[in-house]
């Protein structure tokens, strides 16, 4: 099940910013401006902290566009 998550609640794993394909992020930003809908990012809930598992490029596109929320799917919960 997918839900909208506030971007500020999300934590990033060890993917380095320089490893992002910035052209992809920019293309996603343009698509967002045009009204495109993206599949949910995948997150892992570890003791209440939400970590991005998959969807870094979508996350950065939403963040750069000033979006407050992003569609996310919780794939694993660790208590």
Backbone bond lengths (Angstrom), bond angles and torsions (degrees), N, CA, C in turn:
res aa  C-N    CA-C-N  psi(-1)  N-CA   C-N-CA  omega(-1)  CA-C   N-CA-C  phi
1 X - - - 1.451 - - 1.534 109.26 -
2 X 1.285 116.80 134.84 1.464 122.47 -179.14 1.518 110.51 -101.94
3 X 1.321 115.31 149.30 1.462 120.77 176.91 1.522 109.00 -147.98
4 X 1.315 115.75 160.99 1.456 120.65 176.70 1.518 108.54 -82.06
5 X 1.338 115.59 129.17 1.461 122.83 -179.21 1.531 108.33 -118.32
6 X 1.318 116.30 137.40 1.462 119.89 176.04 1.532 108.46 -66.35
7 X 1.308 116.22 129.11 1.468 121.97 -175.36 1.533 112.40 -56.73
8 X 1.316 117.19 -35.22 1.464 119.90 -178.28 1.527 113.16 -68.14
9 X 1.322 118.60 -13.79 1.469 121.55 177.85 1.525 112.43 -82.87
10 X 1.319 117.68 -11.24 1.459 121.49 -173.40 1.527 112.15 -89.30
11 X 1.314 114.78 139.99 1.462 121.98 176.72 1.525 108.49 -110.76
12 X 1.323 115.26 146.96 1.461 120.67 -179.67 1.510 110.09 -100.09
13 X 1.304 115.44 138.83 1.459 119.55 174.34 1.521 108.09 -76.80
14 X 1.275 118.70 -160.34 1.468 121.83 -170.66 1.526 115.83 -81.69
15 X 1.305 118.71 12.35 1.470 118.79 177.20 1.527 108.25 -64.35
16 X 1.295 115.91 126.10 1.451 119.91 -178.53 1.519 110.42 -82.04
17 X 1.325 114.90 144.20 1.455 121.57 -178.82 1.519 111.19 -55.84
18 X 1.327 117.64 -38.27 1.467 120.45 -178.36 1.528 111.94 -68.55
19 X 1.343 117.83 -18.69 1.460 121.25 179.14 1.526 113.17 -81.58
20 X 1.320 117.03 -9.22 1.464 120.16 177.21 1.522 109.92 -69.72
21 X 1.301 115.90 147.83 1.462 120.81 171.40 1.526 105.68 -89.16
22 X 1.316 115.56 98.44 1.463 120.67 -173.67 1.523 112.41 -65.48
23 X 1.310 117.77 -25.29 1.472 120.24 175.34 1.522 110.09 -66.54
24 X 1.315 116.96 -37.09 1.470 120.83 177.68 1.529 109.82 -66.40
25 X 1.326 116.52 -44.76 1.466 120.08 178.72 1.525 110.04 -58.76
26 X 1.322 116.50 -44.71 1.466 121.15 -179.73 1.543 111.13 -63.32
27 X 1.318 116.56 -41.49 1.470 120.30 177.47 1.529 110.84 -63.41
28 X 1.325 116.43 -40.32 1.471 120.63 177.43 1.528 110.65 -65.10
29 X 1.316 117.29 -38.15 1.460 120.74 177.38 1.535 110.41 -60.50
30 X 1.332 115.81 -46.09 1.466 119.65 179.20 1.521 110.68 -62.67
31 X 1.322 116.18 -40.45 1.463 119.90 178.75 1.529 111.02 -63.88
32 X 1.334 116.86 -40.46 1.464 120.49 177.51 1.520 111.07 -60.88
33 X 1.321 116.46 -43.11 1.465 120.89 178.18 1.517 111.23 -61.05
34 X 1.324 116.26 -30.97 1.459 121.18 179.61 1.526 113.02 -85.38
35 X 1.326 116.70 2.20 1.455 119.74 176.13 1.530 115.25 93.12
36 X 1.328 117.10 11.61 1.463 120.25 -178.89 1.526 110.82 -64.81
37 X 1.307 115.18 147.97 1.462 122.66 174.50 1.517 107.68 -108.13
38 X 1.313 116.28 135.86 1.454 121.99 -179.25 1.524 110.12 -112.05
39 X 1.332 116.79 154.06 1.464 118.67 174.11 1.529 109.41 -65.71
40 X 1.318 117.70 157.85 1.462 119.53 -178.73 1.526 112.21 -65.91
41 X 1.328 114.91 146.83 1.458 118.68 170.49 1.522 106.82 -73.01
42 X 1.321 116.92 162.07 1.460 120.40 177.79 1.519 108.87 -106.01
43 X 1.329 115.22 132.38 1.457 120.26 -179.51 1.528 110.43 -124.91
44 X 1.312 114.21 157.54 1.454 122.57 176.28 1.521 106.85 -119.87
45 X 1.316 116.54 129.63 1.459 122.14 179.01 1.525 108.19 -97.89
46 X 1.325 116.23 111.22 1.461 121.54 178.77 1.530 107.95 -116.22
47 X 1.328 114.22 105.38 1.472 121.55 -179.82 1.523 112.22 51.53
48 X 1.321 116.36 42.52 1.457 121.16 176.17 1.518 115.37 89.45
49 X 1.328 117.86 -9.25 1.469 120.82 176.40 1.523 108.24 -95.28
50 X 1.315 116.00 133.42 1.458 121.60 -178.12 1.522 109.92 -98.47
51 X 1.319 115.60 116.23 1.465 122.36 -177.54 1.530 109.23 -109.29
52 X 1.321 116.69 135.09 1.464 120.16 176.97 1.524 108.50 -73.71
53 X 1.305 115.23 127.27 1.457 121.99 177.10 1.532 110.13 -100.09
54 X 1.319 116.13 -40.65 1.464 121.94 -177.70 1.517 108.04 -149.45
55 X 1.339 116.17 132.60 1.461 119.95 177.16 1.517 114.31 120.39
56 X 1.323 116.80 27.66 1.461 120.98 -178.29 1.532 112.46 -59.50
57 X 1.327 117.31 -41.52 1.468 120.06 -178.40 1.531 110.37 -64.78
58 X 1.319 117.48 -41.46 1.472 121.27 177.12 1.521 110.68 -65.22
59 X 1.329 116.18 -40.97 1.470 120.68 177.93 1.536 110.27 -58.33
60 X 1.338 116.62 -52.18 1.465 119.45 -178.10 1.529 111.79 -64.25
61 X 1.309 118.73 -36.00 1.465 121.03 177.17 1.529 110.30 -62.64
62 X 1.314 116.96 -45.83 1.466 120.69 178.23 1.530 110.66 -62.85
63 X 1.314 116.00 -44.44 1.469 120.33 -178.77 1.528 110.94 -63.18
64 X 1.323 117.10 -45.79 1.472 120.65 -179.97 1.521 112.18 -65.39
65 X 1.304 116.95 -27.75 1.464 121.05 178.70 1.532 112.45 -84.58
66 X 1.326 115.33 0.06 1.464 119.23 177.23 1.520 113.84 78.43
67 X 1.334 116.04 17.03 1.463 119.21 178.24 1.517 109.12 -71.70
68 X 1.305 116.59 140.27 1.467 121.67 -178.47 1.524 112.13 -88.52
69 X 1.335 117.28 -24.34 1.462 120.94 -177.66 1.517 110.16 -132.32
70 X 1.339 114.59 163.66 1.455 121.53 176.64 1.525 107.54 -145.24
71 X 1.303 115.85 146.10 1.454 120.73 177.80 1.522 108.95 -73.14
72 X 1.343 116.68 129.07 1.458 121.16 -176.05 1.521 110.31 -138.76
73 X 1.322 113.71 152.47 1.473 121.48 177.44 1.520 107.09 -124.33
74 X 1.319 115.12 123.46 1.461 121.24 -179.90 1.518 107.96 -81.65
75 X 1.337 116.99 116.35 1.458 119.14 -175.79 1.529 112.76 -97.77
76 X 1.335 117.83 -25.70 1.459 121.36 -178.98 1.523 108.94 -146.53
77 X 1.321 116.00 140.69 1.472 121.35 174.22 1.524 107.90 -123.88
78 X 1.332 115.32 123.73 1.463 121.98 173.56 1.516 107.46 -113.22
79 X 1.299 116.25 122.87 1.479 120.43 -178.95 1.491 111.37 -80.51
